[in-house]
Amino acid sequence: MNIKEIRDMKSEELVREIESAKKELFDLRFQMATGTIENPMRIRELKKSIARMKTVLKERAMKGE
């Protein structure tokens, strides 16, 4: 997910998206531990997406939106 898509989302959508990404990240880490992961780079992508979403939420909180 790129930054433009993230900025276009509402705050409530971002919170839901963060939660779903965290769940997917947990599942991928579990697959990594068991050795059944298909795409290990997905972990990196998810972590970056979560960080971007949190950054946008923080920016909005500081602006008072």
BELFENRA-V210245 format. One record per pair of residues at least 24 apart in sequence whose ideal C-beta (glycine too) atoms are under 10 Angstrom apart, sorted by sequence separation. I is the first residue (numbers start at 1). J is the second residue. D is the distance in Angstrom with one decimal. If there is no record, write none. Layout:
BEGIN
I,J,D + I,J,D
END
This chain:
BEGIN
21,45,9.6 + 22,46,8.4 + 25,49,9.4 + 21,46,5.4 + 22,47,10.0 + 24,49,9.9 + 25,50,7.1 + 21,47,8.8 + 24,50,9.8 + 21,49,5.9 + 22,50,6.6 + 21,50,5.1 + 18,49,8.8 + 19,50,9.9 + 17,49,8.3 + 18,50,6.0 + 21,53,7.4 + 17,50,8.9 + 18,51,10.0 + 18,52,10.0 + 18,53,5.1 + 17,53,6.1 + 18,54,6.7 + 14,52,9.7 + 15,53,8.6 + 14,53,5.1 + 15,54,10.0 + 18,57,7.8 + 13,53,9.6 + 14,54,8.5 + 14,56,6.5 + 15,57,7.3 + 6,49,7.9 + 14,57,5.6 + 1,45,8.6 + 5,49,9.7 + 9,53,8.2 + 1,46,9.5 + 7,52,9.3 + 11,56,8.6 + 3,49,9.8 + 6,52,5.5 + 7,53,10.0 + 11,57,6.4 + 14,60,8.6 + 1,48,9.1 + 2,49,9.1 + 5,52,9.6 + 6,53,5.6 + 9,56,8.1 + 1,49,4.9 + 6,54,10.0 + 9,57,9.9 + 1,50,9.8 + 3,52,5.9 + 6,55,8.6 + 7,56,6.0 + 11,60,6.0 + 2,52,8.3 + 3,53,9.6 + 6,56,5.3 + 10,60,9.8 + 11,61,8.7 + 1,52,7.3 + 6,57,9.4 + 1,53,7.9 + 3,55,8.8 + 7,59,9.1 + 3,56,7.7 + 7,60,9.4 + 11,65,7.2 + 10,65,9.9
END
